[in-house]
Amino acid sequence: MPELSSDSFYRSLIKAISYTAGIIILLWFLYNAAGIVLLLLFAIILALVINTPVVALERRGLKRGWACAIVLGCILLVLVGLAWIIIPKVGEQITALINNLPAYAASVSKNVSGWFENYPEINREIQEQGNNISQWLPSVPKAIMRIGNYSLSIVTLLLLTILFLSMVVYAVTNPRPLLELYFSFFPKRRDQATEALHNASIMLNGWIRSNLIGGAIRGACIIAFLNLMGVPGAWVWGAVAFFSELIPRLGFYIMSIPPILVALAISPMTALWVTIFMLALDEVMGDFILPKLRSNTMKIHPVSTLFVLLAMAAVFGFMGALLATPVTAIIKAYYEAFYLNRLPPDEQLDERIDTILYKNKGGPSRPPRRGRERPS
């Protein structure tokens, strides 16, 4: 008996050590391959989004291969058309902006120093800083080239792009093996796994659709207004606004600060009008247009999105910030399917919340609700 007990102990110890070593190796691999894991996650998100029009064509009688070819071909044609229309304009204006950066910096310094005419010491320091900026800015192209030399080479970037597109295409054209692998992780809770992935797919479609529509509206408005005000690089700032729509909350600062600084190089009044326009556009988009676009599919509280945004950006940088909203949607879908929906309904939930909010157990007067939603 002692020998059997000793053998059992050593087997358990070896098993525990093996599991621990496996977890450590997996974490080490994920840490070193974080960028590739994010690319895989992004590919899966795009595959879930593209799957919706593919399924719509399948229901009309097309085979999946032809449906995938039609959808992917349409996406390619749209991207090529947009590139043919936008890239030449953006390229010309980026070149002009880089060449004129010293003049813009000197003009900004001159305009700002005019605000402090009665403060000679502050004025002198601003002028010195403007001169330093003017001397530094011409070296921006060289700095960009140096950074590029230490980053991914063009060949490596091209290979990663090809691999990424291949993952998306294979995931869309032949998803069944991936779904079989997915369900193998949930042998006893496959109904919840089905519900979670289905709801995540719906929210991701709503996310990409609302971002495309909202980004196009925002970009078009910015291009038109900046051209009207005579601010250089209108197409560049419109393109930045289109993509900044993918980054919640922080995207406003990314798209508004550069054109405001360029407008300040023209005149303080131009910068003031550009600032007012950016704030007004953000309010209209944030309070009226985007909530309507996202209300049917993405009922996510802003605190949840901001928390995931900060966490993803801190760990994975820009790529993490870009994927913050879809990751939040995925987390919400799985949280609801595996945990929240299993809880018994609480008929007194509203009263409990009112007690916390208003510190009144007697039930405070509150505005009427359209209906209670589950927290996210």
C-alpha positions as CSV (number, residue, x, y, z in Angstrom):
1,M,0.0,0.0,0.0
2,P,2.8,2.5,0.8
3,E,4.4,1.8,-2.6
4,L,1.1,2.3,-4.4
5,S,0.6,5.6,-2.5
6,S,4.1,6.7,-3.4
7,D,3.7,5.8,-7.1
8,S,0.4,7.7,-7.2
9,F,2.0,10.7,-5.6
10,Y,4.9,10.8,-8.1
11,R,2.5,10.4,-11.0
12,S,0.4,13.3,-9.7
13,L,3.5,15.4,-9.2
14,I,4.8,14.6,-12.7
15,K,1.4,15.4,-14.2
16,A,1.3,18.7,-12.3
17,I,4.8,19.7,-13.4
18,S,3.9,18.8,-17.0
19,Y,0.8,20.9,-17.0
20,T,2.7,23.8,-15.4
21,A,5.5,23.6,-17.9
22,G,2.9,23.4,-20.8
23,I,1.1,26.6,-19.5
24,I,4.4,28.4,-19.1
25,I,5.5,27.5,-22.6
26,L,2.0,28.5,-24.0
27,L,2.2,31.9,-22.2
28,W,5.8,32.4,-23.4
29,F,4.7,31.6,-27.0
30,L,1.7,34.0,-26.8
31,Y,3.9,36.7,-25.3
32,N,6.4,36.5,-28.1
33,A,3.8,36.0,-30.8
34,A,1.3,38.6,-29.6
35,G,1.3,40.4,-33.0
36,I,0.6,37.2,-34.9
37,V,-2.2,36.3,-32.4
38,L,-3.7,39.7,-32.9
39,L,-3.6,39.2,-36.7
40,L,-5.3,35.9,-36.3
41,L,-8.0,37.5,-34.1
42,F,-8.5,40.2,-36.7
43,A,-8.7,37.7,-39.4
44,I,-11.4,35.7,-37.5
45,I,-13.3,39.0,-36.9
46,L,-13.2,39.9,-40.6
47,A,-14.2,36.3,-41.5
48,L,-17.3,36.5,-39.3
49,V,-18.2,39.8,-40.9
50,I,-17.7,38.6,-44.5
51,N,-19.6,35.4,-43.7
52,T,-22.9,37.4,-43.5
53,P,-23.1,38.4,-47.2
54,V,-21.7,35.0,-48.2
55,V,-24.6,33.2,-46.4
56,A,-27.1,35.6,-48.0
57,L,-25.9,34.6,-51.4
58,E,-25.9,30.9,-50.4
59,R,-29.6,31.2,-49.4
60,R,-30.2,32.4,-53.0
61,G,-28.9,29.1,-54.4
62,L,-25.2,29.9,-55.0
63,K,-22.6,27.4,-53.9
64,R,-20.3,28.7,-51.1
65,G,-17.3,28.9,-53.3
66,W,-19.0,31.1,-55.8
67,A,-20.6,33.2,-53.1
68,C,-17.2,33.7,-51.5
69,A,-15.6,34.7,-54.8
70,I,-18.4,37.2,-55.5
71,V,-18.2,38.8,-52.1
72,L,-14.4,38.9,-51.9
73,G,-14.3,40.2,-55.5
74,C,-16.7,43.0,-54.7
75,I,-14.6,44.0,-51.6
76,L,-11.4,44.0,-53.8
77,L,-13.1,46.2,-56.5
78,V,-14.3,48.7,-53.8
79,L,-10.8,48.9,-52.2
80,V,-9.1,49.3,-55.6
81,G,-11.6,52.0,-56.6
82,L,-11.1,53.9,-53.4
83,A,-7.4,53.6,-53.7
84,W,-7.5,54.8,-57.3
85,I,-9.6,57.8,-56.3
86,I,-8.1,58.7,-52.9
87,I,-4.4,57.7,-52.7
88,P,-3.1,60.1,-55.4
89,K,-4.8,63.0,-53.7
90,V,-3.6,61.9,-50.2
91,G,-0.1,61.3,-51.5
92,E,0.2,64.7,-53.1
93,Q,-1.1,66.5,-50.0
94,I,1.1,64.5,-47.6
95,T,4.1,65.5,-49.7
96,A,3.0,69.1,-49.7
97,L,2.4,69.0,-45.9
98,I,5.9,67.6,-45.3
99,N,7.6,70.1,-47.5
100,N,5.7,73.0,-45.9
101,L,6.1,71.9,-42.2
102,P,8.9,74.4,-41.5
103,A,6.7,77.2,-42.8
104,Y,3.7,76.0,-40.8
105,A,5.8,75.7,-37.6
106,A,7.1,79.2,-38.1
107,S,3.6,80.6,-38.8
108,V,2.2,78.8,-35.7
109,S,5.0,80.2,-33.6
110,K,4.4,83.7,-35.0
111,N,0.7,83.6,-34.3
112,V,1.1,82.2,-30.8
113,S,3.8,84.7,-29.9
114,G,1.3,87.5,-30.9
115,W,-0.9,86.5,-28.0
116,F,2.0,87.3,-25.6
117,E,3.2,90.7,-26.9
118,N,3.0,92.1,-23.4
119,Y,5.1,89.3,-22.0
120,P,8.6,89.6,-23.6
121,E,10.2,86.6,-21.8
122,I,7.4,84.2,-22.8
123,N,7.4,85.6,-26.3
124,R,11.2,85.1,-26.6
125,E,10.9,81.5,-25.4
126,I,8.1,80.7,-27.9
127,Q,10.1,82.1,-30.8
128,E,13.1,80.0,-29.7
129,Q,11.0,76.9,-29.6
130,G,9.6,77.8,-33.0
131,N,13.0,78.1,-34.5
132,N,14.0,74.8,-33.0
133,I,11.0,73.2,-34.5
134,S,11.7,74.7,-37.9
135,Q,15.2,73.3,-37.8
136,W,14.0,69.9,-36.8
137,L,11.0,69.5,-39.1
138,P,13.0,69.2,-42.4
139,S,14.6,66.0,-41.0
140,V,11.2,64.3,-40.6
141,P,11.5,62.3,-43.9
142,K,14.9,61.1,-42.9
143,A,13.7,60.2,-39.4
144,I,10.8,58.2,-41.0
145,M,13.3,56.4,-43.2
146,R,15.5,55.6,-40.2
147,I,12.5,54.2,-38.3
148,G,11.6,52.2,-41.3
149,N,15.0,50.7,-41.5
150,Y,14.6,49.3,-38.0
151,S,11.1,48.1,-38.5
152,L,9.7,45.3,-40.7
153,S,11.1,45.2,-44.1
154,I,8.9,45.6,-47.2
155,V,9.2,41.9,-48.0
156,T,8.3,40.8,-44.5
157,L,5.3,43.2,-44.5
158,L,4.2,41.9,-47.8
159,L,4.4,38.3,-46.6
160,L,2.4,39.1,-43.5
161,T,-0.2,40.8,-45.6
162,I,-0.5,37.8,-47.9
163,L,-0.7,35.4,-44.9
164,F,-3.3,37.6,-43.3
165,L,-5.5,37.7,-46.4
166,S,-5.0,33.9,-46.8
167,M,-6.3,33.3,-43.3
168,V,-9.4,35.4,-44.0
169,V,-10.0,33.7,-47.4
170,Y,-9.6,30.2,-46.0
171,A,-11.7,31.0,-42.9
172,V,-14.5,32.2,-45.1
173,T,-14.4,29.6,-47.8
174,N,-14.0,26.6,-45.5
175,P,-15.2,27.4,-42.0
176,R,-16.5,24.0,-40.9
177,P,-13.1,22.6,-39.7
178,L,-12.5,25.8,-37.7
179,L,-16.0,25.5,-36.1
180,E,-15.4,21.9,-35.3
181,L,-12.2,22.9,-33.5
182,Y,-14.1,25.7,-31.8
183,F,-16.8,23.4,-30.5
184,S,-14.2,20.9,-29.3
185,F,-13.3,23.4,-26.5
186,F,-16.9,23.3,-25.2
187,P,-17.8,19.5,-25.0
188,K,-20.5,20.1,-22.4
189,R,-21.7,23.6,-23.1
190,R,-22.1,23.7,-26.9
191,D,-25.5,25.4,-26.8
192,Q,-24.0,28.4,-25.0
193,A,-21.0,28.4,-27.3
194,T,-23.3,28.5,-30.3
195,E,-25.3,31.4,-28.8
196,A,-22.2,33.3,-27.9
197,L,-20.5,33.1,-31.3
198,H,-23.8,33.9,-33.0
199,N,-24.4,37.0,-30.9
200,A,-20.7,38.1,-31.3
201,S,-21.1,37.8,-35.1
202,I,-24.2,40.0,-35.0
203,M,-22.4,42.7,-32.9
204,L,-19.3,42.5,-35.1
205,N,-21.4,43.1,-38.2
206,G,-23.0,46.0,-36.5
207,W,-19.6,47.4,-35.5
208,I,-18.0,47.3,-39.0
209,R,-21.2,48.6,-40.7
210,S,-21.6,51.5,-38.3
211,N,-17.9,52.4,-38.5
212,L,-17.9,52.4,-42.3
213,I,-21.0,54.5,-42.6
214,G,-20.0,56.9,-39.7
215,G,-16.4,57.1,-40.9
216,A,-17.5,58.0,-44.5
217,I,-19.9,60.7,-43.2
218,R,-17.3,62.2,-40.9
219,G,-14.5,62.1,-43.5
220,A,-16.7,63.7,-46.2
221,C,-17.8,66.5,-43.9
222,I,-14.2,67.2,-42.8
223,I,-12.9,67.2,-46.4
224,A,-15.7,69.6,-47.5
225,F,-15.3,72.0,-44.6
226,L,-11.5,72.1,-44.6
227,N,-11.5,72.8,-48.4
228,L,-14.0,75.6,-47.8
229,M,-11.7,77.1,-45.1
230,G,-8.6,76.7,-47.3
231,V,-6.8,74.4,-44.8
232,P,-4.1,72.3,-46.6
233,G,-4.3,68.5,-46.6
234,A,-8.1,68.2,-46.5
235,W,-8.1,64.8,-48.1
236,V,-5.4,63.6,-45.7
237,W,-7.4,64.7,-42.6
238,G,-10.6,63.2,-44.1
239,A,-8.8,59.8,-44.5
240,V,-7.5,60.0,-40.9
241,A,-11.0,60.8,-39.7
242,F,-12.4,57.7,-41.6
243,F,-10.0,55.3,-39.9
244,S,-10.0,57.0,-36.5
245,E,-13.7,56.0,-36.3
246,L,-12.4,52.5,-35.5
247,I,-10.8,53.8,-32.2
248,P,-13.6,54.9,-29.8
249,R,-13.2,58.1,-27.9
250,L,-9.5,58.6,-28.6
251,G,-10.2,58.8,-32.4
252,F,-11.5,62.3,-32.0
253,Y,-8.2,63.6,-30.8
254,I,-6.3,61.7,-33.5
255,M,-8.3,63.3,-36.3
256,S,-8.8,66.8,-34.9
257,I,-5.5,68.0,-33.4
258,P,-3.4,67.9,-36.6
259,P,-5.8,69.9,-38.8
260,I,-6.3,72.4,-36.0
261,L,-2.5,73.0,-35.8
262,V,-2.3,73.4,-39.6
263,A,-5.2,75.8,-39.5
264,L,-3.4,77.7,-36.7
265,A,-0.5,78.2,-39.2
266,I,-3.0,80.1,-41.4
267,S,-4.6,82.3,-38.8
268,P,-6.0,82.0,-35.2
269,M,-9.5,82.6,-36.5
270,T,-9.3,79.7,-39.0
271,A,-8.1,77.4,-36.2
272,L,-11.0,78.6,-34.0
273,W,-13.5,77.8,-36.7
274,V,-11.9,74.4,-37.4
275,T,-12.0,73.6,-33.6
276,I,-15.7,74.6,-33.4
277,F,-16.5,72.5,-36.4
278,M,-14.7,69.4,-35.1
279,L,-16.4,69.7,-31.7
280,A,-19.8,70.2,-33.3
281,L,-19.3,67.3,-35.8
282,D,-18.2,65.0,-33.0
283,E,-21.3,65.9,-30.9
284,V,-23.6,65.3,-33.8
285,M,-22.0,62.0,-34.8
286,G,-21.6,60.8,-31.2
287,D,-25.0,61.8,-29.9
288,F,-27.3,61.3,-32.9
289,I,-25.9,59.3,-35.9
290,L,-23.6,56.6,-34.4
291,P,-26.0,55.6,-31.6
292,K,-28.7,55.1,-34.1
293,L,-26.4,53.0,-36.2
294,R,-25.2,50.9,-33.3
295,S,-28.3,50.7,-31.2
296,N,-29.7,47.6,-32.9
297,T,-26.6,45.4,-32.6
298,M,-24.1,46.8,-30.1
299,K,-25.6,47.6,-26.7
300,I,-22.3,48.1,-24.9
301,H,-21.7,50.5,-22.1
302,P,-19.0,53.1,-22.8
303,V,-17.2,52.2,-19.5
304,S,-16.7,48.7,-20.8
305,T,-15.4,49.8,-24.1
306,L,-13.0,52.4,-22.6
307,F,-11.6,49.8,-20.1
308,V,-10.9,47.3,-22.8
309,L,-9.5,50.1,-25.0
310,L,-7.0,51.2,-22.3
311,A,-6.0,47.6,-21.5
312,M,-5.6,46.5,-25.1
313,A,-3.7,49.7,-26.0
314,A,-1.4,49.3,-23.0
315,V,-0.6,45.7,-23.8
316,F,-0.6,45.6,-27.6
317,G,-0.3,49.3,-28.7
318,F,-2.2,50.6,-31.7
319,M,-3.3,47.2,-32.9
320,G,-4.8,46.6,-29.5
321,A,-6.7,49.9,-29.6
322,L,-8.0,49.1,-33.0
323,L,-9.4,45.7,-31.9
324,A,-10.8,47.1,-28.5
325,T,-14.4,47.4,-29.6
326,P,-14.8,44.0,-31.3
327,V,-13.0,42.4,-28.4
328,T,-15.5,44.1,-26.0
329,A,-18.4,42.7,-28.1
330,I,-16.9,39.2,-28.0
331,I,-16.4,39.4,-24.2
332,K,-20.0,40.6,-23.8
333,A,-21.4,37.9,-26.0
334,Y,-19.6,35.1,-24.0
335,Y,-20.3,36.7,-20.6
336,E,-24.0,36.8,-21.4
337,A,-24.2,33.3,-22.9
338,F,-22.1,31.5,-20.3
339,Y,-23.0,33.4,-17.1
340,L,-25.6,36.2,-17.2
341,N,-28.3,34.2,-19.0
342,R,-28.0,31.4,-16.4
343,L,-28.9,33.7,-13.5
344,P,-32.5,33.7,-12.3
345,P,-34.4,36.9,-13.1
346,D,-34.4,39.5,-10.3
347,E,-37.7,41.2,-10.2
348,Q,-36.4,43.8,-7.7
349,L,-33.3,44.7,-9.7
350,D,-34.6,48.2,-10.6
351,E,-35.4,48.9,-6.9
352,R,-32.0,47.7,-5.8
353,I,-30.3,50.0,-8.4
354,D,-32.4,52.9,-7.3
355,T,-31.5,52.3,-3.7
356,I,-27.8,52.6,-4.6
357,L,-28.2,55.6,-6.9
358,Y,-30.6,57.7,-4.9
359,K,-29.9,56.4,-1.3
360,N,-33.7,56.1,-0.8
361,K,-35.2,52.7,0.1
362,G,-38.7,54.2,-0.3
363,G,-38.4,54.2,-4.1
364,P,-37.6,57.6,-5.6
365,S,-39.4,59.2,-8.5
366,R,-37.5,58.5,-11.7
367,P,-38.1,59.0,-15.4
368,P,-40.0,56.2,-17.2
369,R,-37.9,53.5,-18.8
370,R,-38.4,52.0,-22.2
371,G,-37.4,48.6,-20.9
372,R,-34.6,47.1,-18.8
373,E,-31.5,45.9,-20.5
374,R,-29.0,43.5,-19.2
375,P,-25.8,45.2,-18.0
376,S,-22.6,44.8,-20.2
